[in-house]
């Protein structure tokens, strides 16, 4: 090797050392047998490394099965999860290996905090599932006392127990009204719990989608009449009315969406439209453009929702912590979005202040398609 090449190598080692010591990740160079050749400052601090120790330092000394993990990373050409240890602690790292001359360069990143967060989220999800299952099983026990209060108070108002004084009548009506509110709240709360729980059982069958939607709208006709709202329904482009999907999910989801749309609308009305997804929808949601899917849009003329609140619209957990007045609405839309996703569908809700709210739902509607998805 000539002098020029020697000087070039020395310069590379010096500059590389400075660069390596400034990197946020631990960098360790090892030979083919797993012995440590050099490392940067971050690795020294993280693993208490010392090349001047009495015994030769190996990667396995601070990474569990270190050399095997390096070989796995090389074979897969991507980072692998490994366990690191020092005399004081044990923690998780992401290890990424690459060939460096005759040896190997190992980049090690501490991911303990990220792993712990994922484990915590998994535990919370499991706890929520168990809690929801318990609530679903207790639905009858929870609703029965409220139903009794509602029934007896209504009976007193109707005069079954004899004539009430004016003051008694006033108080009994308050009890009846409050019980009715509590029943409706618990009904939506338990409905959300059921949709979210592992106990949910789908009800796949063929039904007339036009007729079912008409019946849902008809169910809320009294609200339209009271508020003098107009309700339009356009399904002219639909060629086949009989669809195959989760009937229970479909009915409950759209009942909730229409109920929310009508409750938030004071002037104008709501419009329903059925058609088939267009090319843009197929790209956006990642499916082949065909008539195996149906697109249902619901638009209202409400005052809309602040864009900052839109991402929490279907999240009762957030609403409970920040704004309880919207909690029941979140239960209804939360249930709807979960049920639509359970049916293999997509839901997109958009709103602008004073521009109303639009709900766009795309559902698979062919038997073969749904059976293949659930197999």
RAJO-V885585 format. One record per backbone hydrogen bond with DSSP energy under -0.5 kcal/mol. NH is the residue of the N-H (numbers start at 0). CO is the residue of the C=O. E is the energy in kcal/mol with one decimal. If there is no record, write none. Layout:
NH CO E
NH CO E
//
This chain:
5 1 -1.9
6 2 -2.5
7 3 -1.8
8 4 -2.0
9 5 -2.3
10 6 -2.4
11 7 -2.1
12 8 -2.3
13 9 -2.3
14 10 -2.5
15 11 -2.8
16 12 -2.1
17 13 -1.6
18 14 -2.3
19 15 -3.1
20 16 -2.1
21 17 -0.7
21 18 -0.9
22 19 -1.1
25 107 -2.3
27 105 -2.6
28 37 -3.2
29 103 -2.4
30 34 -2.2
33 30 -1.8
35 56 -2.9
36 28 -3.5
37 28 -1.2
39 26 -2.0
43 39 -1.9
44 40 -2.3
45 41 -2.6
46 42 -2.5
47 43 -1.0
48 43 -0.9
52 49 -1.1
58 33 -2.7
60 57 -1.5
61 58 -1.5
62 58 -1.9
63 82 -2.9
65 62 -1.8
68 64 -2.4
69 65 -2.1
70 66 -2.3
71 67 -2.2
72 68 -2.3
73 69 -2.4
74 70 -2.5
75 71 -2.5
76 72 -1.4
77 72 -1.3
79 94 -2.5
81 92 -2.9
83 81 -0.5
83 90 -3.4
84 61 -2.1
85 88 -2.8
90 83 -2.5
92 81 -2.7
93 108 -3.0
94 79 -3.2
94 92 -0.5
95 106 -2.5
97 104 -2.1
99 102 -2.4
102 99 -2.0
103 29 -2.9
104 97 -3.3
105 27 -3.1
105 103 -0.5
106 95 -2.9
106 104 -0.5
107 25 -3.2
107 105 -0.5
108 93 -2.4
110 91 -1.7
110 108 -0.6
111 91 -0.7
114 110 -2.7
115 111 -2.9
116 112 -1.9
117 113 -2.2
118 114 -2.6
119 115 -2.4
120 116 -2.5
121 117 -2.3
122 118 -2.3
123 119 -2.4
124 120 -2.5
125 121 -2.4
126 122 -2.6
127 123 -2.9
128 124 -2.2
129 125 -2.2
130 126 -2.7
131 127 -2.8
132 128 -2.2
133 129 -2.0
134 130 -2.3
135 131 -2.4
136 132 -2.0
137 133 -1.4
138 135 -1.3
141 137 -2.4
142 138 -2.7
143 139 -2.2
144 140 -0.7
145 141 -0.6
146 142 -2.7
147 143 -2.1
148 144 -2.2
149 145 -2.5
150 146 -2.7
151 147 -2.8
152 148 -2.3
153 149 -2.1
154 150 -2.1
155 151 -2.2
156 152 -2.1
157 153 -2.2
158 155 -1.0
159 154 -2.6
161 158 -1.3
168 164 -2.7
169 165 -1.8
170 166 -2.3
171 167 -2.7
172 168 -2.0
173 169 -1.6
174 170 -2.4
175 171 -2.6
176 172 -2.6
177 173 -2.7
178 174 -2.4
179 175 -2.1
180 176 -2.2
181 177 -2.5
182 178 -2.6
183 179 -2.3
184 180 -2.3
185 181 -2.8
186 182 -2.5
187 183 -1.9
188 184 -2.5
189 185 -2.8
190 186 -1.7
191 187 -2.3
192 188 -2.1
193 189 -2.4
194 190 -2.3
195 191 -2.1
196 192 -1.3
199 196 -1.0
204 244 -2.0
206 242 -2.2
208 206 -0.9
208 240 -2.5
211 207 -2.2
212 208 -2.0
213 209 -2.3
214 210 -2.2
215 211 -1.9
216 212 -2.2
217 213 -2.5
218 214 -1.9
219 215 -0.8
219 216 -1.0
220 217 -1.8
222 219 -0.7
223 219 -1.5
224 220 -2.5
225 221 -2.4
226 222 -2.4
227 223 -1.0
228 223 -2.4
229 267 -2.6
231 269 -1.9
233 271 -2.7
234 232 -0.5
237 234 -1.3
242 206 -2.6
242 240 -0.6
243 364 -2.4
244 204 -1.7
244 242 -0.5
246 202 -2.3
246 244 -1.1
249 245 -2.8
250 246 -2.8
251 247 -2.1
252 248 -2.6
253 249 -2.2
254 250 -1.9
255 251 -2.2
256 252 -2.2
257 253 -2.5
258 254 -2.1
259 255 -2.4
260 256 -2.7
261 257 -2.5
262 258 -2.0
263 259 -1.8
264 260 -0.7
265 263 -0.5
268 266 -0.9
269 229 -1.7
270 298 -2.7
271 231 -2.8
272 296 -2.1
273 233 -2.8
274 294 -2.3
281 277 -2.0
282 278 -1.9
283 279 -2.6
284 280 -2.9
285 281 -1.0
286 281 -1.6
289 287 -0.9
292 289 -0.7
293 362 -2.2
294 274 -3.2
295 293 -0.5
295 360 -3.2
296 272 -2.5
296 294 -0.5
297 358 -2.4
298 270 -2.4
299 356 -2.2
300 268 -1.0
302 263 -0.6
308 305 -2.0
309 305 -0.7
309 306 -0.8
310 306 -0.5
311 308 -1.3
312 309 -1.7
314 311 -1.5
315 313 -0.7
318 314 -2.0
319 315 -2.3
320 316 -1.1
321 317 -1.9
322 318 -2.4
325 322 -1.8
326 323 -1.8
329 325 -2.0
330 326 -2.0
331 327 -2.1
332 328 -2.6
333 329 -2.6
334 330 -2.4
335 331 -2.1
336 332 -2.6
337 333 -2.1
338 334 -2.8
339 335 -2.3
340 336 -2.0
341 337 -2.4
342 338 -1.3
343 340 -1.8
344 339 -2.6
345 361 -2.4
347 359 -2.4
349 357 -2.5
351 355 -1.3
353 302 -4.0
354 351 -2.6
355 301 -0.7
357 349 -2.9
358 297 -3.0
359 347 -2.8
359 357 -0.5
360 295 -2.8
360 358 -0.5
361 345 -2.3
362 293 -2.2
364 291 -3.0
365 291 -0.6
369 365 -2.2
370 366 -2.7
371 367 -2.1
372 368 -1.7
373 369 -1.8
374 370 -0.7
//
